[in-house]
């Protein structure tokens, strides 16, 4: 395999890992905030909390396309 292809795959792998971690953190923060707005646990709208968290994760991934400060620019 060409060395350029291997380097490209490594960059994609690093980006996917960093973007995935960032998206997971964003989803967890969104879930915590959404669940935290209910007065008691039984009042939580679980479907809304799940959909808001998934949307936040998707938006995080889309934002990461613009660049991730965690990754050094070469």
Predicted model as a PDB file, atoms N, CA, C, CB and O in Angstrom, pLDDT in the B-factor column:
MODEL        1                                                                  
ATOM      1  N   UNK A   1       0.845  -1.188   0.000  1.00 60.00           N  
ATOM      2  CA  UNK A   1       0.000   0.000   0.000  1.00 60.00           C  
ATOM      3  C   UNK A   1       0.884   1.243   0.000  1.00 60.00           C  
ATOM      4  CB  UNK A   1      -0.957   0.003   1.224  1.00 60.00           C  
ATOM      5  O   UNK A   1       1.953   1.256   0.610  1.00 60.00           O  
ATOM      6  N   UNK A   2       0.440   2.258  -0.670  1.00 70.00           N  
ATOM      7  CA  UNK A   2       1.178   3.508  -0.789  1.00 70.00           C  
ATOM      8  C   UNK A   2       1.271   4.199   0.574  1.00 70.00           C  
ATOM      9  CB  UNK A   2       0.507   4.438  -1.824  1.00 70.00           C  
ATOM     10  O   UNK A   2       0.302   4.225   1.332  1.00 70.00           O  
ATOM     11  N   UNK A   3       2.434   4.753   0.875  1.00 70.00           N  
ATOM     12  CA  UNK A   3       2.646   5.426   2.162  1.00 70.00           C  
ATOM     13  C   UNK A   3       1.680   6.600   2.352  1.00 70.00           C  
ATOM     14  CB  UNK A   3       4.095   5.922   2.266  1.00 70.00           C  
ATOM     15  O   UNK A   3       1.224   6.848   3.468  1.00 70.00           O  
ATOM     16  N   UNK A   4       1.369   7.312   1.286  1.00 68.00           N  
ATOM     17  CA  UNK A   4       0.434   8.432   1.346  1.00 68.00           C  
ATOM     18  C   UNK A   4      -0.959   7.984   1.761  1.00 68.00           C  
ATOM     19  CB  UNK A   4       0.369   9.134   0.003  1.00 68.00           C  
ATOM     20  O   UNK A   4      -1.654   8.694   2.489  1.00 68.00           O  
ATOM     21  N   UNK A   5      -1.365   6.810   1.300  1.00 70.00           N  
ATOM     22  CA  UNK A   5      -2.679   6.268   1.649  1.00 70.00           C  
ATOM     23  C   UNK A   5      -2.708   5.897   3.126  1.00 70.00           C  
ATOM     24  CB  UNK A   5      -3.019   5.035   0.774  1.00 70.00           C  
ATOM     25  O   UNK A   5      -3.704   6.134   3.809  1.00 70.00           O  
ATOM     26  N   UNK A   6      -1.628   5.322   3.614  1.00 75.00           N  
ATOM     27  CA  UNK A   6      -1.548   4.933   5.031  1.00 75.00           C  
ATOM     28  C   UNK A   6      -1.619   6.170   5.918  1.00 75.00           C  
ATOM     29  CB  UNK A   6      -0.242   4.143   5.316  1.00 75.00           C  
ATOM     30  O   UNK A   6      -2.345   6.177   6.912  1.00 75.00           O  
ATOM     31  N   UNK A   7      -0.880   7.205   5.571  1.00 72.00           N  
ATOM     32  CA  UNK A   7      -0.899   8.449   6.347  1.00 72.00           C  
ATOM     33  C   UNK A   7      -2.299   9.059   6.323  1.00 72.00           C  
ATOM     34  CB  UNK A   7       0.142   9.459   5.792  1.00 72.00           C  
ATOM     35  O   UNK A   7      -2.783   9.540   7.347  1.00 72.00           O  
ATOM     36  N   UNK A   8      -2.946   9.042   5.170  1.00 85.00           N  
ATOM     37  CA  UNK A   8      -4.301   9.584   5.031  1.00 85.00           C  
ATOM     38  C   UNK A   8      -5.271   8.813   5.932  1.00 85.00           C  
ATOM     39  CB  UNK A   8      -4.767   9.519   3.549  1.00 85.00           C  
ATOM     40  O   UNK A   8      -6.106   9.421   6.601  1.00 85.00           O  
ATOM     41  N   UNK A   9      -5.168   7.479   5.954  1.00 88.00           N  
ATOM     42  CA  UNK A   9      -6.035   6.654   6.797  1.00 88.00           C  
ATOM     43  C   UNK A   9      -5.784   6.940   8.275  1.00 88.00           C  
ATOM     44  CB  UNK A   9      -5.813   5.161   6.500  1.00 88.00           C  
ATOM     45  O   UNK A   9      -6.720   6.943   9.075  1.00 88.00           O  
ATOM     46  N   UNK A  10      -4.533   7.180   8.638  1.00 88.00           N  
ATOM     47  CA  UNK A  10      -4.205   7.498  10.031  1.00 88.00           C  
ATOM     48  C   UNK A  10      -4.835   8.826  10.431  1.00 88.00           C  
ATOM     49  CB  UNK A  10      -2.675   7.548  10.235  1.00 88.00           C  
ATOM     50  O   UNK A  10      -5.362   8.954  11.536  1.00 88.00           O  
ATOM     51  N   UNK A  11      -4.784   9.824   9.532  1.00 88.00           N  
ATOM     52  CA  UNK A  11      -5.394  11.130   9.814  1.00 88.00           C  
ATOM     53  C   UNK A  11      -6.904  10.991   9.987  1.00 88.00           C  
ATOM     54  CB  UNK A  11      -5.080  12.134   8.682  1.00 88.00           C  
ATOM     55  O   UNK A  11      -7.492  11.586  10.890  1.00 88.00           O  
ATOM     56  N   UNK A  12      -7.519  10.206   9.119  1.00 90.00           N  
ATOM     57  CA  UNK A  12      -8.964   9.998   9.222  1.00 90.00           C  
ATOM     58  C   UNK A  12      -9.301   9.296  10.533  1.00 90.00           C  
ATOM     59  CB  UNK A  12      -9.486   9.175   8.021  1.00 90.00           C  
ATOM     60  O   UNK A  12     -10.274   9.645  11.201  1.00 90.00           O  
ATOM     61  N   UNK A  13      -8.498   8.315  10.891  1.00 92.00           N  
ATOM     62  CA  UNK A  13      -8.718   7.598  12.146  1.00 92.00           C  
ATOM     63  C   UNK A  13      -8.601   8.508  13.355  1.00 92.00           C  
ATOM     64  CB  UNK A  13      -7.736   6.457  12.273  1.00 92.00           C  
ATOM     65  O   UNK A  13      -9.414   8.429  14.275  1.00 92.00           O  
ATOM     66  N   UNK A  14      -7.590   9.375  13.359  1.00 91.00           N  
ATOM     67  CA  UNK A  14      -7.428  10.327  14.469  1.00 91.00           C  
ATOM     68  C   UNK A  14      -8.598  11.301  14.523  1.00 91.00           C  
ATOM     69  CB  UNK A  14      -6.104  11.103  14.330  1.00 91.00           C  
ATOM     70  O   UNK A  14      -9.095  11.628  15.601  1.00 91.00           O  
ATOM     71  N   UNK A  15      -9.041  11.770  13.337  1.00 93.00           N  
ATOM     72  CA  UNK A  15     -10.176  12.700  13.295  1.00 93.00           C  
ATOM     73  C   UNK A  15     -11.438  12.025  13.803  1.00 93.00           C  
ATOM     74  CB  UNK A  15     -10.397  13.226  11.866  1.00 93.00           C  
ATOM     75  O   UNK A  15     -12.169  12.606  14.605  1.00 93.00           O  
ATOM     76  N   UNK A  16     -11.706  10.799  13.345  1.00 95.00           N  
ATOM     77  CA  UNK A  16     -12.905  10.083  13.788  1.00 95.00           C  
ATOM     78  C   UNK A  16     -12.906   9.878  15.301  1.00 95.00           C  
ATOM     79  CB  UNK A  16     -13.007   8.730  13.078  1.00 95.00           C  
ATOM     80  O   UNK A  16     -13.937  10.028  15.956  1.00 95.00           O  
ATOM     81  N   UNK A  17     -11.747   9.535  15.845  1.00 95.00           N  
ATOM     82  CA  UNK A  17     -11.662   9.324  17.290  1.00 95.00           C  
ATOM     83  C   UNK A  17     -11.923  10.634  18.043  1.00 95.00           C  
ATOM     84  CB  UNK A  17     -10.276   8.753  17.672  1.00 95.00           C  
ATOM     85  O   UNK A  17     -12.726  10.664  18.975  1.00 95.00           O  
ATOM     86  N   UNK A  18     -11.251  11.705  17.641  1.00 94.00           N  
ATOM     87  CA  UNK A  18     -11.411  12.990  18.323  1.00 94.00           C  
ATOM     88  C   UNK A  18     -12.835  13.530  18.172  1.00 94.00           C  
ATOM     89  CB  UNK A  18     -10.403  14.008  17.776  1.00 94.00           C  
ATOM     90  O   UNK A  18     -13.422  14.021  19.137  1.00 94.00           O  
ATOM     91  N   UNK A  19     -13.385  13.439  16.963  1.00 96.00           N  
ATOM     92  CA  UNK A  19     -14.751  13.930  16.725  1.00 96.00           C  
ATOM     93  C   UNK A  19     -15.762  13.081  17.484  1.00 96.00           C  
ATOM     94  CB  UNK A  19     -15.079  13.923  15.216  1.00 96.00           C  
ATOM     95  O   UNK A  19     -16.744  13.609  18.006  1.00 96.00           O  
ATOM     96  N   UNK A  20     -15.534  11.778  17.550  1.00 96.00           N  
ATOM     97  CA  UNK A  20     -16.430  10.883  18.287  1.00 96.00           C  
ATOM     98  C   UNK A  20     -16.433  11.167  19.778  1.00 96.00           C  
ATOM     99  CB  UNK A  20     -16.037   9.445  18.049  1.00 96.00           C  
ATOM    100  O   UNK A  20     -17.487  11.175  20.414  1.00 96.00           O  
ATOM    101  N   UNK A  21     -15.249  11.400  20.333  1.00 96.00           N  
ATOM    102  CA  UNK A  21     -15.150  11.729  21.759  1.00 96.00           C  
ATOM    103  C   UNK A  21     -15.855  13.048  22.035  1.00 96.00           C  
ATOM    104  CB  UNK A  21     -13.670  11.804  22.209  1.00 96.00           C  
ATOM    105  O   UNK A  21     -16.592  13.172  23.012  1.00 96.00           O  
ATOM    106  N   UNK A  22     -15.627  14.029  21.174  1.00 96.00           N  
ATOM    107  CA  UNK A  22     -16.259  15.338  21.350  1.00 96.00           C  
ATOM    108  C   UNK A  22     -17.787  15.214  21.252  1.00 96.00           C  
ATOM    109  CB  UNK A  22     -15.730  16.342  20.291  1.00 96.00           C  
ATOM    110  O   UNK A  22     -18.512  15.815  22.044  1.00 96.00           O  
ATOM    111  N   UNK A  23     -18.269  14.436  20.283  1.00 97.00           N  
ATOM    112  CA  UNK A  23     -19.717  14.254  20.117  1.00 97.00           C  
ATOM    113  C   UNK A  23     -20.319  13.538  21.320  1.00 97.00           C  
ATOM    114  CB  UNK A  23     -20.016  13.464  18.833  1.00 97.00           C  
ATOM    115  O   UNK A  23     -21.402  13.900  21.780  1.00 97.00           O  
ATOM    116  N   UNK A  24     -19.623  12.522  21.833  1.00 98.00           N  
ATOM    117  CA  UNK A  24     -20.128  11.785  23.003  1.00 98.00           C  
ATOM    118  C   UNK A  24     -20.220  12.699  24.230  1.00 98.00           C  
ATOM    119  CB  UNK A  24     -19.215  10.574  23.314  1.00 98.00           C  
ATOM    120  O   UNK A  24     -21.187  12.632  24.989  1.00 98.00           O  
ATOM    121  N   UNK A  25     -19.216  13.543  24.415  1.00 97.00           N  
ATOM    122  CA  UNK A  25     -19.247  14.489  25.539  1.00 97.00           C  
ATOM    123  C   UNK A  25     -20.398  15.481  25.381  1.00 97.00           C  
ATOM    124  CB  UNK A  25     -17.906  15.247  25.645  1.00 97.00           C  
ATOM    125  O   UNK A  25     -21.091  15.799  26.346  1.00 97.00           O  
ATOM    126  N   UNK A  26     -20.591  15.962  24.162  1.00 98.00           N  
ATOM    127  CA  UNK A  26     -21.685  16.900  23.893  1.00 98.00           C  
ATOM    128  C   UNK A  26     -23.030  16.247  24.167  1.00 98.00           C  
ATOM    129  CB  UNK A  26     -21.627  17.401  22.442  1.00 98.00           C  
ATOM    130  O   UNK A  26     -23.919  16.869  24.749  1.00 98.00           O  
ATOM    131  N   UNK A  27     -23.182  14.991  23.748  1.00 98.00           N  
ATOM    132  CA  UNK A  27     -24.438  14.274  23.979  1.00 98.00           C  
ATOM    133  C   UNK A  27     -24.686  14.077  25.474  1.00 98.00           C  
ATOM    134  CB  UNK A  27     -24.419  12.913  23.262  1.00 98.00           C  
ATOM    135  O   UNK A  27     -25.813  14.234  25.942  1.00 98.00           O  
ATOM    136  N   UNK A  28     -23.640  13.735  26.219  1.00 98.00           N  
ATOM    137  CA  UNK A  28     -23.786  13.543  27.662  1.00 98.00           C  
ATOM    138  C   UNK A  28     -24.163  14.854  28.353  1.00 98.00           C  
ATOM    139  CB  UNK A  28     -22.483  12.984  28.262  1.00 98.00           C  
ATOM    140  O   UNK A  28     -25.007  14.864  29.249  1.00 98.00           O  
ATOM    141  N   UNK A  29     -23.548  15.943  27.942  1.00 97.00           N  
ATOM    142  CA  UNK A  29     -23.871  17.248  28.530  1.00 97.00           C  
ATOM    143  C   UNK A  29     -25.308  17.653  28.213  1.00 97.00           C  
ATOM    144  CB  UNK A  29     -22.897  18.323  28.019  1.00 97.00           C  
ATOM    145  O   UNK A  29     -26.011  18.192  29.068  1.00 97.00           O  
ATOM    146  N   UNK A  30     -25.737  17.393  26.986  1.00 97.00           N  
ATOM    147  CA  UNK A  30     -27.105  17.729  26.597  1.00 97.00           C  
ATOM    148  C   UNK A  30     -28.106  16.889  27.377  1.00 97.00           C  
ATOM    149  CB  UNK A  30     -27.302  17.526  25.089  1.00 97.00           C  
ATOM    150  O   UNK A  30     -29.126  17.406  27.833  1.00 97.00           O  
ATOM    151  N   UNK A  31     -27.826  15.597  27.535  1.00 96.00           N  
ATOM    152  CA  UNK A  31     -28.715  14.725  28.303  1.00 96.00           C  
ATOM    153  C   UNK A  31     -28.797  15.188  29.750  1.00 96.00           C  
ATOM    154  CB  UNK A  31     -28.232  13.267  28.237  1.00 96.00           C  
ATOM    155  O   UNK A  31     -29.883  15.236  30.328  1.00 96.00           O  
ATOM    156  N   UNK A  32     -27.660  15.526  30.335  1.00 95.00           N  
ATOM    157  CA  UNK A  32     -27.647  15.983  31.733  1.00 95.00           C  
ATOM    158  C   UNK A  32     -28.450  17.265  31.889  1.00 95.00           C  
ATOM    159  CB  UNK A  32     -26.202  16.204  32.219  1.00 95.00           C  
ATOM    160  O   UNK A  32     -29.194  17.423  32.857  1.00 95.00           O  
ATOM    161  N   UNK A  33     -28.302  18.175  30.944  1.00 94.00           N  
ATOM    162  CA  UNK A  33     -29.041  19.437  31.024  1.00 94.00           C  
ATOM    163  C   UNK A  33     -30.530  19.213  30.817  1.00 94.00           C  
ATOM    164  CB  UNK A  33     -28.514  20.434  29.990  1.00 94.00           C  
ATOM    165  O   UNK A  33     -31.351  19.809  31.513  1.00 94.00           O  
ATOM    166  N   UNK A  34     -30.884  18.361  29.868  1.00 93.00           N  
ATOM    167  CA  UNK A  34     -32.294  18.102  29.581  1.00 93.00           C  
ATOM    168  C   UNK A  34     -32.960  17.374  30.740  1.00 93.00           C  
ATOM    169  CB  UNK A  34     -32.438  17.285  28.294  1.00 93.00           C  
ATOM    170  O   UNK A  34     -34.068  17.729  31.140  1.00 93.00           O  
ATOM    171  N   UNK A  35     -32.301  16.371  31.277  1.00 93.00           N  
ATOM    172  CA  UNK A  35     -32.848  15.620  32.405  1.00 93.00           C  
ATOM    173  C   UNK A  35     -32.905  16.504  33.640  1.00 93.00           C  
ATOM    174  CB  UNK A  35     -32.005  14.358  32.684  1.00 93.00           C  
ATOM    175  O   UNK A  35     -33.832  16.403  34.444  1.00 93.00           O  
ATOM    176  N   UNK A  36     -31.916  17.366  33.785  1.00 90.00           N  
ATOM    177  CA  UNK A  36     -31.847  18.246  34.955  1.00 90.00           C  
ATOM    178  C   UNK A  36     -32.936  19.292  35.013  1.00 90.00           C  
ATOM    179  CB  UNK A  36     -30.536  18.925  34.987  1.00 90.00           C  
ATOM    180  O   UNK A  36     -33.149  19.895  36.065  1.00 90.00           O  
ATOM    181  N   UNK A  37     -33.632  19.524  33.917  1.00 88.00           N  
ATOM    182  CA  UNK A  37     -34.699  20.522  33.928  1.00 88.00           C  
ATOM    183  C   UNK A  37     -35.985  19.989  34.553  1.00 88.00           C  
ATOM    184  CB  UNK A  37     -34.977  20.996  32.518  1.00 88.00           C  
ATOM    185  O   UNK A  37     -36.865  20.779  34.896  1.00 88.00           O  
ATOM    186  N   UNK A  38     -36.116  18.687  34.708  1.00 86.00           N  
ATOM    187  CA  UNK A  38     -37.313  18.101  35.326  1.00 86.00           C  
ATOM    188  C   UNK A  38     -37.205  18.211  36.850  1.00 86.00           C  
ATOM    189  CB  UNK A  38     -37.491  16.607  34.894  1.00 86.00           C  
ATOM    190  O   UNK A  38     -36.124  18.061  37.419  1.00 86.00           O  
ATOM    191  N   UNK A  39     -38.326  18.471  37.491  1.00 79.00           N  
ATOM    192  CA  UNK A  39     -38.326  18.616  38.949  1.00 79.00           C  
ATOM    193  C   UNK A  39     -38.003  17.282  39.626  1.00 79.00           C  
ATOM    194  CB  UNK A  39     -39.693  19.146  39.440  1.00 79.00           C  
ATOM    195  O   UNK A  39     -37.258  17.244  40.605  1.00 79.00           O  
ATOM    196  N   UNK A  40     -38.556  16.204  39.109  1.00 84.00           N  
ATOM    197  CA  UNK A  40     -38.272  14.867  39.630  1.00 84.00           C  
ATOM    198  C   UNK A  40     -38.034  13.922  38.461  1.00 84.00           C  
ATOM    199  CB  UNK A  40     -39.437  14.353  40.528  1.00 84.00           C  
ATOM    200  O   UNK A  40     -38.461  14.200  37.340  1.00 84.00           O  
ATOM    201  N   UNK A  41     -37.363  12.820  38.712  1.00 80.00           N  
ATOM    202  CA  UNK A  41     -36.961  11.902  37.653  1.00 80.00           C  
ATOM    203  C   UNK A  41     -38.153  11.371  36.860  1.00 80.00           C  
ATOM    204  CB  UNK A  41     -36.185  10.746  38.241  1.00 80.00           C  
ATOM    205  O   UNK A  41     -38.033  11.133  35.658  1.00 80.00           O  
ATOM    206  N   UNK A  42     -39.305  11.179  37.515  1.00 85.00           N  
ATOM    207  CA  UNK A  42     -40.455  10.627  36.789  1.00 85.00           C  
ATOM    208  C   UNK A  42     -41.064  11.641  35.814  1.00 85.00           C  
ATOM    209  CB  UNK A  42     -41.521  10.160  37.778  1.00 85.00           C  
ATOM    210  O   UNK A  42     -41.858  11.264  34.952  1.00 85.00           O  
ATOM    211  N   UNK A  43     -40.705  12.908  35.940  1.00 90.00           N  
ATOM    212  CA  UNK A  43     -41.226  13.936  35.045  1.00 90.00           C  
ATOM    213  C   UNK A  43     -40.352  14.146  33.805  1.00 90.00           C  
ATOM    214  CB  UNK A  43     -41.362  15.239  35.794  1.00 90.00           C  
ATOM    215  O   UNK A  43     -40.661  14.993  32.967  1.00 90.00           O  
ATOM    216  N   UNK A  44     -39.284  13.393  33.689  1.00 92.00           N  
ATOM    217  CA  UNK A  44     -38.373  13.565  32.545  1.00 92.00           C  
ATOM    218  C   UNK A  44     -39.051  13.074  31.272  1.00 92.00           C  
ATOM    219  CB  UNK A  44     -37.033  12.800  32.777  1.00 92.00           C  
ATOM    220  O   UNK A  44     -39.594  11.970  31.235  1.00 92.00           O  
ATOM    221  N   UNK A  45     -39.018  13.889  30.244  1.00 93.00           N  
ATOM    222  CA  UNK A  45     -39.501  13.478  28.918  1.00 93.00           C  
ATOM    223  C   UNK A  45     -38.321  12.777  28.238  1.00 93.00           C  
ATOM    224  CB  UNK A  45     -40.035  14.728  28.053  1.00 93.00           C  
ATOM    225  O   UNK A  45     -37.494  13.422  27.593  1.00 93.00           O  
ATOM    226  N   UNK A  46     -38.253  11.454  28.387  1.00 93.00           N  
ATOM    227  CA  UNK A  46     -37.095  10.683  27.940  1.00 93.00           C  
ATOM    228  C   UNK A  46     -36.911  10.741  26.428  1.00 93.00           C  
ATOM    229  CB  UNK A  46     -37.231   9.242  28.383  1.00 93.00           C  
ATOM    230  O   UNK A  46     -35.780  10.758  25.941  1.00 93.00           O  
ATOM    231  N   UNK A  47     -38.000  10.771  25.692  1.00 95.00           N  
ATOM    232  CA  UNK A  47     -37.885  10.836  24.230  1.00 95.00           C  
ATOM    233  C   UNK A  47     -37.276  12.171  23.806  1.00 95.00           C  
ATOM    234  CB  UNK A  47     -39.269  10.641  23.564  1.00 95.00           C  
ATOM    235  O   UNK A  47     -36.442  12.220  22.902  1.00 95.00           O  
ATOM    236  N   UNK A  48     -37.695  13.246  24.458  1.00 94.00           N  
ATOM    237  CA  UNK A  48     -37.128  14.551  24.137  1.00 94.00           C  
ATOM    238  C   UNK A  48     -35.647  14.602  24.527  1.00 94.00           C  
ATOM    239  CB  UNK A  48     -37.913  15.671  24.854  1.00 94.00           C  
ATOM    240  O   UNK A  48     -34.828  15.140  23.782  1.00 94.00           O  
ATOM    241  N   UNK A  49     -35.304  14.045  25.690  1.00 94.00           N  
ATOM    242  CA  UNK A  49     -33.912  14.042  26.131  1.00 94.00           C  
ATOM    243  C   UNK A  49     -33.044  13.253  25.152  1.00 94.00           C  
ATOM    244  CB  UNK A  49     -33.796  13.451  27.549  1.00 94.00           C  
ATOM    245  O   UNK A  49     -31.935  13.674  24.823  1.00 94.00           O  
ATOM    246  N   UNK A  50     -33.551  12.105  24.687  1.00 96.00           N  
ATOM    247  CA  UNK A  50     -32.805  11.289  23.734  1.00 96.00           C  
ATOM    248  C   UNK A  50     -32.653  11.996  22.389  1.00 96.00           C  
ATOM    249  CB  UNK A  50     -33.497   9.944  23.539  1.00 96.00           C  
ATOM    250  O   UNK A  50     -31.561  12.037  21.822  1.00 96.00           O  
ATOM    251  N   UNK A  51     -33.758  12.554  21.882  1.00 97.00           N  
ATOM    252  CA  UNK A  51     -33.673  13.208  20.574  1.00 97.00           C  
ATOM    253  C   UNK A  51     -32.797  14.460  20.625  1.00 97.00           C  
ATOM    254  CB  UNK A  51     -35.072  13.572  20.075  1.00 97.00           C  
ATOM    255  O   UNK A  51     -32.054  14.732  19.682  1.00 97.00           O  
ATOM    256  N   UNK A  52     -32.876  15.225  21.718  1.00 97.00           N  
ATOM    257  CA  UNK A  52     -32.026  16.411  21.848  1.00 97.00           C  
ATOM    258  C   UNK A  52     -30.552  16.009  21.916  1.00 97.00           C  
ATOM    259  CB  UNK A  52     -32.417  17.224  23.104  1.00 97.00           C  
ATOM    260  O   UNK A  52     -29.697  16.672  21.328  1.00 97.00           O  
ATOM    261  N   UNK A  53     -30.258  14.927  22.629  1.00 97.00           N  
ATOM    262  CA  UNK A  53     -28.873  14.456  22.753  1.00 97.00           C  
ATOM    263  C   UNK A  53     -28.338  13.965  21.416  1.00 97.00           C  
ATOM    264  CB  UNK A  53     -28.777  13.337  23.796  1.00 97.00           C  
ATOM    265  O   UNK A  53     -27.198  14.258  21.056  1.00 97.00           O  
ATOM    266  N   UNK A  54     -29.156  13.216  20.677  1.00 98.00           N  
ATOM    267  CA  UNK A  54     -28.722  12.738  19.359  1.00 98.00           C  
ATOM    268  C   UNK A  54     -28.500  13.892  18.393  1.00 98.00           C  
ATOM    269  CB  UNK A  54     -29.752  11.770  18.778  1.00 98.00           C  
ATOM    270  O   UNK A  54     -27.530  13.890  17.634  1.00 98.00           O  
ATOM    271  N   UNK A  55     -29.384  14.867  18.417  1.00 98.00           N  
ATOM    272  CA  UNK A  55     -29.217  16.042  17.553  1.00 98.00           C  
ATOM    273  C   UNK A  55     -27.947  16.800  17.926  1.00 98.00           C  
ATOM    274  CB  UNK A  55     -30.445  16.973  17.657  1.00 98.00           C  
ATOM    275  O   UNK A  55     -27.207  17.241  17.046  1.00 98.00           O  
ATOM    276  N   UNK A  56     -27.694  16.954  19.213  1.00 98.00           N  
ATOM    277  CA  UNK A  56     -26.469  17.638  19.654  1.00 98.00           C  
ATOM    278  C   UNK A  56     -25.230  16.892  19.183  1.00 98.00           C  
ATOM    279  CB  UNK A  56     -26.448  17.776  21.186  1.00 98.00           C  
ATOM    280  O   UNK A  56     -24.253  17.512  18.766  1.00 98.00           O  
ATOM    281  N   UNK A  57     -25.263  15.562  19.248  1.00 98.00           N  
ATOM    282  CA  UNK A  57     -24.138  14.758  18.775  1.00 98.00           C  
ATOM    283  C   UNK A  57     -23.913  14.921  17.280  1.00 98.00           C  
ATOM    284  CB  UNK A  57     -24.365  13.296  19.102  1.00 98.00           C  
ATOM    285  O   UNK A  57     -22.773  15.048  16.833  1.00 98.00           O  
ATOM    286  N   UNK A  58     -24.987  14.917  16.508  1.00 97.00           N  
ATOM    287  CA  UNK A  58     -24.883  15.112  15.067  1.00 97.00           C  
ATOM    288  C   UNK A  58     -24.328  16.493  14.733  1.00 97.00           C  
ATOM    289  CB  UNK A  58     -26.245  14.922  14.410  1.00 97.00           C  
ATOM    290  O   UNK A  58     -23.451  16.631  13.881  1.00 97.00           O  
ATOM    291  N   UNK A  59     -24.848  17.510  15.412  1.00 97.00           N  
ATOM    292  CA  UNK A  59     -24.340  18.868  15.177  1.00 97.00           C  
ATOM    293  C   UNK A  59     -22.870  18.989  15.574  1.00 97.00           C  
ATOM    294  CB  UNK A  59     -25.177  19.893  15.957  1.00 97.00           C  
ATOM    295  O   UNK A  59     -22.110  19.711  14.928  1.00 97.00           O  
ATOM    296  N   UNK A  60     -22.472  18.292  16.622  1.00 96.00           N  
ATOM    297  CA  UNK A  60     -21.069  18.302  17.034  1.00 96.00           C  
ATOM    298  C   UNK A  60     -20.181  17.709  15.939  1.00 96.00           C  
ATOM    299  CB  UNK A  60     -20.887  17.520  18.351  1.00 96.00           C  
ATOM    300  O   UNK A  60     -19.126  18.255  15.618  1.00 96.00           O  
ATOM    301  N   UNK A  61     -20.622  16.587  15.372  1.00 96.00           N  
ATOM    302  CA  UNK A  61     -19.845  15.972  14.283  1.00 96.00           C  
ATOM    303  C   UNK A  61     -19.759  16.905  13.077  1.00 96.00           C  
ATOM    304  CB  UNK A  61     -20.476  14.627  13.864  1.00 96.00           C  
ATOM    305  O   UNK A  61     -18.696  17.049  12.474  1.00 96.00           O  
ATOM    306  N   UNK A  62     -20.868  17.532  12.731  1.00 95.00           N  
ATOM    307  CA  UNK A  62     -20.854  18.452  11.593  1.00 95.00           C  
ATOM    308  C   UNK A  62     -19.954  19.657  11.860  1.00 95.00           C  
ATOM    309  CB  UNK A  62     -22.274  18.922  11.274  1.00 95.00           C  
ATOM    310  O   UNK A  62     -19.265  20.127  10.955  1.00 95.00           O  
ATOM    311  N   UNK A  63     -19.955  20.150  13.077  1.00 94.00           N  
ATOM    312  CA  UNK A  63     -19.082  21.270  13.441  1.00 94.00           C  
ATOM    313  C   UNK A  63     -17.622  20.847  13.392  1.00 94.00           C  
ATOM    314  CB  UNK A  63     -19.434  21.799  14.843  1.00 94.00           C  
ATOM    315  O   UNK A  63     -16.750  21.644  13.044  1.00 94.00           O  
ATOM    316  N   UNK A  64     -17.355  19.592  13.740  1.00 93.00           N  
ATOM    317  CA  UNK A  64     -15.983  19.091  13.746  1.00 93.00           C  
ATOM    318  C   UNK A  64     -15.377  19.041  12.354  1.00 93.00           C  
ATOM    319  CB  UNK A  64     -15.937  17.718  14.366  1.00 93.00           C  
ATOM    320  O   UNK A  64     -14.154  19.018  12.215  1.00 93.00           O  
ATOM    321  N   UNK A  65     -16.207  19.022  11.325  1.00 91.00           N  
ATOM    322  CA  UNK A  65     -15.692  19.015   9.949  1.00 91.00           C  
ATOM    323  C   UNK A  65     -14.871  20.276   9.696  1.00 91.00           C  
ATOM    324  CB  UNK A  65     -16.857  18.913   8.922  1.00 91.00           C  
ATOM    325  O   UNK A  65     -13.908  20.255   8.930  1.00 91.00           O  
ATOM    326  N   UNK A  66     -15.254  21.369  10.343  1.00 89.00           N  
ATOM    327  CA  UNK A  66     -14.525  22.629  10.172  1.00 89.00           C  
ATOM    328  C   UNK A  66     -13.138  22.573  10.799  1.00 89.00           C  
ATOM    329  CB  UNK A  66     -15.316  23.779  10.777  1.00 89.00           C  
ATOM    330  O   UNK A  66     -12.268  23.373  10.453  1.00 89.00           O  
ATOM    331  N   UNK A  67     -12.930  21.649  11.704  1.00 87.00           N  
ATOM    332  CA  UNK A  67     -11.623  21.501  12.330  1.00 87.00           C  
ATOM    333  C   UNK A  67     -11.752  21.195  13.808  1.00 87.00           C  
ATOM    334  CB  UNK A  67     -10.795  22.754  12.131  1.00 87.00           C  
ATOM    335  O   UNK A  67     -12.721  21.581  14.463  1.00 87.00           O  
ATOM    336  N   UNK A  68     -10.768  20.504  14.309  1.00 88.00           N  
ATOM    337  CA  UNK A  68     -10.720  20.139  15.710  1.00 88.00           C  
ATOM    338  C   UNK A  68      -9.440  20.683  16.327  1.00 88.00           C  
ATOM    339  CB  UNK A  68     -10.809  18.610  15.885  1.00 88.00           C  
ATOM    340  O   UNK A  68      -8.347  20.357  15.863  1.00 88.00           O  
ATOM    341  N   UNK A  69      -9.553  21.498  17.355  1.00 85.00           N  
ATOM    342  CA  UNK A  69      -8.338  22.022  17.971  1.00 85.00           C  
ATOM    343  C   UNK A  69      -7.509  20.931  18.650  1.00 85.00           C  
ATOM    344  CB  UNK A  69      -8.695  23.094  18.981  1.00 85.00           C  
ATOM    345  O   UNK A  69      -6.320  21.121  18.908  1.00 85.00           O  
ATOM    346  N   UNK A  70      -8.134  19.792  18.937  1.00 82.00           N  
ATOM    347  CA  UNK A  70      -7.383  18.688  19.558  1.00 82.00           C  
ATOM    348  C   UNK A  70      -6.334  18.109  18.636  1.00 82.00           C  
ATOM    349  CB  UNK A  70      -8.327  17.591  19.988  1.00 82.00           C  
ATOM    350  O   UNK A  70      -5.338  17.545  19.091  1.00 82.00           O  
ATOM    351  N   UNK A  71      -6.555  18.247  17.343  1.00 84.00           N  
ATOM    352  CA  UNK A  71      -5.618  17.694  16.372  1.00 84.00           C  
ATOM    353  C   UNK A  71      -4.657  18.770  15.900  1.00 84.00           C  
ATOM    354  CB  UNK A  71      -6.365  17.082  15.179  1.00 84.00           C  
ATOM    355  O   UNK A  71      -5.075  19.871  15.541  1.00 84.00           O  
ATOM    356  N   UNK A  72      -3.410  18.461  15.899  1.00 73.00           N  
ATOM    357  CA  UNK A  72      -2.399  19.422  15.447  1.00 73.00           C  
ATOM    358  C   UNK A  72      -2.484  19.564  13.927  1.00 73.00           C  
ATOM    359  CB  UNK A  72      -0.965  18.975  15.880  1.00 73.00           C  
ATOM    360  O   UNK A  72      -2.643  18.575  13.212  1.00 73.00           O  
ATOM    361  N   UNK A  73      -2.379  20.772  13.454  1.00 62.00           N  
ATOM    362  CA  UNK A  73      -2.355  21.013  12.004  1.00 62.00           C  
ATOM    363  C   UNK A  73      -0.930  20.862  11.515  1.00 62.00           C  
ATOM    364  CB  UNK A  73      -2.915  22.429  11.647  1.00 62.00           C  
ATOM    365  O   UNK A  73       0.025  21.338  12.128  1.00 62.00           O  
ATOM    366  N   UNK A  74      -0.828  20.196  10.413  1.00 53.00           N  
ATOM    367  CA  UNK A  74       0.511  19.967   9.865  1.00 53.00           C  
ATOM    368  C   UNK A  74       0.796  20.869   8.709  1.00 53.00           C  
ATOM    369  CB  UNK A  74       0.675  18.539   9.437  1.00 53.00           C  
ATOM    370  O   UNK A  74       1.881  20.806   8.130  1.00 53.00           O  
TER     371      UNK A  74                                                      
ENDMDL                                                                          
END                                                                             
